[in-house]
């Protein structure tokens, strides 16, 4: 009985991801005609229609979506087999898909990437920046090997290693009209003066918890979509916010009129690595975590 090739499975997973023959073929570094032929051959081997084709649209059939999910499992297991073999020669070498949340990436990556390259010169890191929930989904689907995130956050079927703690600081324009930052007290903040990221960003929940913000009337009802936008709004003195300590001295704050101040009651989040339970590369990820933690704390 004929069985699908790994190439065909990889092509189909790419098609399911991009929903476009041309874009998927480009991502796989193959011509569109060869890509389309491989998908046709896969349908013939399986005896089912995976894709509904029109002139302008590609729709993955219901059974095609199930096949794509199973194909990811097959490809992930094959990668785990290769990683398991590689772990006996060099613990961290080859390709590594690392997911990272946007409230860590701009502050931590410039500090840790040079150290990672120095410690693991044969490691090729491919970065994916996204919200924690989507990174977790990609991790469980095998698209990512490990993710760098902030805790607390409820994650299932993963192992985590806390690398270091990251405290919060009050951030505002140096001549803010909203508070006296030197004698800051949360109850003195005007209604809707606290600017936070919108729902979905764990930094919002961490700031609410760590900074003990219980009066929701103090929070501006318009959630901000990105850190850059949040910093621009604080720089324009449209409100105050709470930033992680790792933001201190970062390019995002350079050239702004924002100053940060210590909080009376210190709150913090935990920066951690997470990977799938039972991963063959767990020991290697632990080594990676050690380097990241030391690179930040030095």
C-alpha positions in Angstrom: 0.0 0.0 0.0 1.4 3.4 -0.9 1.9 5.8 1.9 2.3 9.6 1.9 5.8 11.0 1.8 7.1 13.4 4.4 7.5 16.0 1.7 3.8 15.7 0.8 2.8 16.0 4.5 5.0 19.1 5.0 3.5 20.7 1.8 -0.1 20.0 3.0 0.6 21.4 6.4 1.9 24.6 4.8 -1.1 24.8 2.6 -3.4 24.5 5.5 -1.5 27.2 7.3 -1.3 29.7 4.4 -4.6 28.8 2.6 -2.9 29.8 -0.7 -1.0 27.5 -3.1 1.4 30.2 -4.2 2.3 31.4 -0.7 2.6 27.9 0.6 4.8 26.8 -2.3 7.1 29.8 -1.7 7.3 29.0 2.0 8.4 25.4 1.0 11.0 26.7 -1.5 9.4 24.9 -4.4 7.6 25.9 -7.6 3.8 26.2 -7.5 3.3 23.5 -10.1 5.5 21.0 -8.2 3.7 21.9 -5.0 0.2 21.4 -6.6 1.3 18.1 -8.0 2.4 16.9 -4.6 -0.9 17.8 -3.0 -2.8 16.0 -5.9 -0.6 12.9 -5.3 -1.3 13.0 -1.6 -5.1 13.1 -2.3 -4.7 10.2 -4.6 -2.7 8.1 -2.1 -5.3 8.9 0.7 -8.3 8.5 -1.6 -9.9 11.6 -0.3 -10.3 15.3 -1.3 -8.3 17.5 1.0 -8.8 20.8 -0.8 -11.7 22.6 -2.5 -10.2 24.6 -5.3 -11.7 27.7 -7.1 -9.9 30.3 -9.2 -9.4 32.6 -6.3 -9.9 30.6 -3.1 -8.5 27.5 -1.4 -10.7 25.8 1.2 -9.4 22.9 3.2 -12.2 20.3 3.6 -13.4 19.1 6.9 -11.4 15.8 6.5 -8.5 17.8 5.2 -8.3 19.7 8.5 -8.2 16.5 10.4 -5.5 15.1 8.1 -3.4 18.3 8.6 -3.7 17.9 12.4 -2.5 14.3 12.2 0.3 15.3 9.7 1.6 17.8 12.3 1.8 15.0 14.9 3.7 12.7 12.4 6.1 15.5 11.6 6.6 16.5 15.2 7.3 12.8 16.2 9.9 12.6 13.4 11.5 15.9 14.6 11.5 14.5 18.2 13.3 11.4 16.9 15.9 13.5 15.2 16.3 15.7 18.3 16.6 12.6 20.5 19.5 11.3 18.4 21.1 14.8 18.2 20.9 15.2 22.0 23.5 12.5 22.4 26.0 14.3 20.2 25.4 18.0 21.0 22.6 19.1 23.4 21.8 22.3 21.5 22.5 22.3 17.7 20.5 22.6 14.5 17.2 24.4 14.2 15.2 25.7 17.2 11.8 27.3 16.9 11.5 29.7 19.9 8.3 31.5 20.7 8.4 34.7 22.7 5.7 37.1 23.9 5.9 40.8 22.8 6.2 42.1 26.3 9.5 40.3 26.7 11.0 40.2 23.2 12.2 43.9 22.7 13.7 44.0 26.2 15.3 40.6 26.6 16.4 39.5 23.1 19.2 42.1 22.6 20.7 40.9 25.9 20.5 37.2 25.5 20.9 36.4 21.8 24.7 37.2 21.7 25.2 35.0 24.8 23.2 32.1 23.3 25.2 32.3 20.1 28.5 32.3 22.0 27.4 29.2 24.1 25.7 27.3 21.3 27.4 28.3 18.0 25.7 25.4 16.1 22.2 26.4 17.2 20.0 28.2 14.7 17.2 30.0 16.5 14.0 31.0 14.6 11.9 33.4 16.5 8.1 33.6 16.6 6.5 36.6 18.5 2.9 36.2 19.6 0.5 36.3 22.5 0.9 33.6 25.1 -2.3 31.7 24.2 -1.3 31.4 20.5 2.3 30.5 21.4 1.0 27.7 23.6 -1.3 26.4 20.8 1.6 26.4 18.3 3.8 24.6 20.9 1.3 21.8 21.3 0.8 21.5 17.6 4.5 21.1 17.1 5.2 24.3 15.3 7.4 25.6 18.2 9.9 23.7 20.3 10.0 26.0 23.3 8.4 29.3 24.4 9.7 32.2 26.5 6.8 33.7 28.5 5.8 35.3 31.8 4.0 33.5 34.6 1.6 33.1 36.2 -0.4 31.7 33.2 -2.4 28.5 33.1 -0.6 26.1 30.7 -1.6 22.5 30.2 0.7 19.6 29.2 3.9 21.6 29.5 7.0 21.7 31.7 8.2 25.1 32.8 11.5 26.4 34.2 11.4 29.8 35.9 14.5 31.8 34.9 14.2 35.0 37.0 11.7 37.4 38.5 10.8 40.7 36.7 9.3 43.4 38.9 7.0 46.2 38.0 7.6 50.0 38.1 5.3 53.0 37.8 5.8 54.7 34.5 4.6 58.2 33.6 5.6 61.5 31.9 8.2 63.3 34.0 5.8 66.3 34.4 2.6 64.2 34.5 -0.6 65.9 35.6 -2.2 62.7 36.7 -0.3 61.9 39.9 2.6 62.9 42.1 4.9 59.9 41.3 7.2 60.6 44.3 4.3 60.2 46.7 2.3 57.9 44.6 -0.7 56.1 46.0 -3.2 54.1 43.8 -6.2 55.6 45.4 -5.1 59.1 44.4 -5.1 58.2 40.7 -8.0 59.8 38.7 -10.6 57.6 37.1 -9.5 56.0 33.8 -6.0 57.3 34.2 -4.3 53.9 34.2 -3.4 52.7 30.7 -2.9 49.0 30.1 -2.6 46.6 27.2 -5.9 45.1 25.9 -7.3 41.7 27.0 -5.2 38.9 25.7 -1.8 40.3 26.8 -0.7 38.6 29.9 1.1 41.8 31.0 -2.3 43.3 31.6 -3.3 40.6 34.0 0.2 40.6 35.6 0.1 44.3 36.2 -3.4 44.1 37.7 -2.3 41.4 40.1 1.2 42.5 40.9 0.3 46.2 41.4 -2.8 45.3 43.3 -5.2 47.3 41.1 -8.6 46.4 42.4 -10.6 49.5 41.5 -11.3 49.0 37.8 -12.7 52.5 37.5 -9.1 53.7 37.6 -8.3 51.8 34.4 -8.9 53.5 31.0 -11.7 51.5 29.2 -9.7 51.6 25.9 -7.2 48.8 25.9 -4.0 49.5 24.0 -2.9 47.0 21.3 0.9 47.2 21.6 3.7 48.2 23.9 4.8 50.9 21.5 1.4 52.5 21.4 1.2 52.3 25.2 4.5 54.1 25.6 3.5 56.8 23.1 0.3 57.4 25.0 2.2 57.7 28.4 4.8 59.9 26.7 1.9 62.2 25.7 0.7 62.2 29.3 -2.6 60.6 28.4 -2.2 58.5 31.5 0.1 56.4 33.6 1.1 52.7 33.3 3.1 50.0 34.9 6.1 48.5 33.0 8.3 45.6 33.8 11.8 46.3 35.2 13.4 44.8 32.1 12.1 47.8 30.1 14.6 50.1 32.0 17.1 51.5 29.6 15.4 49.9 26.5 15.3 51.5 23.1 11.5 51.8 23.5 11.9 54.4 26.3 14.9 56.1 24.7 14.0 59.7 23.6 10.8 59.8 25.6 9.9 62.0 28.6 8.9 58.9 30.6 10.3 58.2 34.0 9.9 55.1 36.1 9.5 54.9 39.8 9.7 52.0 42.4 6.4 50.9 43.9 5.8 50.8 47.6 4.7 47.2 47.4 6.8 45.3 45.0 4.9 43.1 42.5 6.5 40.9 39.9 6.0 38.3 37.2 8.1 35.2 36.6 10.0 34.8 33.3 10.1 31.2 32.3 10.8 28.7 29.5 8.1 26.1 28.7 8.1 23.0 26.5 5.9 20.0 25.9 5.8 17.4 28.6 8.0 14.4 27.7 10.1 16.3 25.2 13.3 14.5 24.2 15.0 17.9 24.4 14.0 18.7 28.0 17.6 18.6 29.3 18.8 20.8 26.4 16.0 23.3 27.1 17.2 23.4 30.7 20.7 24.3 29.6 19.2 27.0 27.4 17.3 28.4 30.3 20.5 28.6 32.4 22.2 30.7 29.8 19.2 33.0 29.4 18.8 33.5 33.1 22.5 34.2 33.6 22.7 36.5 30.6 19.9 38.7 32.0 21.1 38.7 35.7 24.7 39.6 34.9 
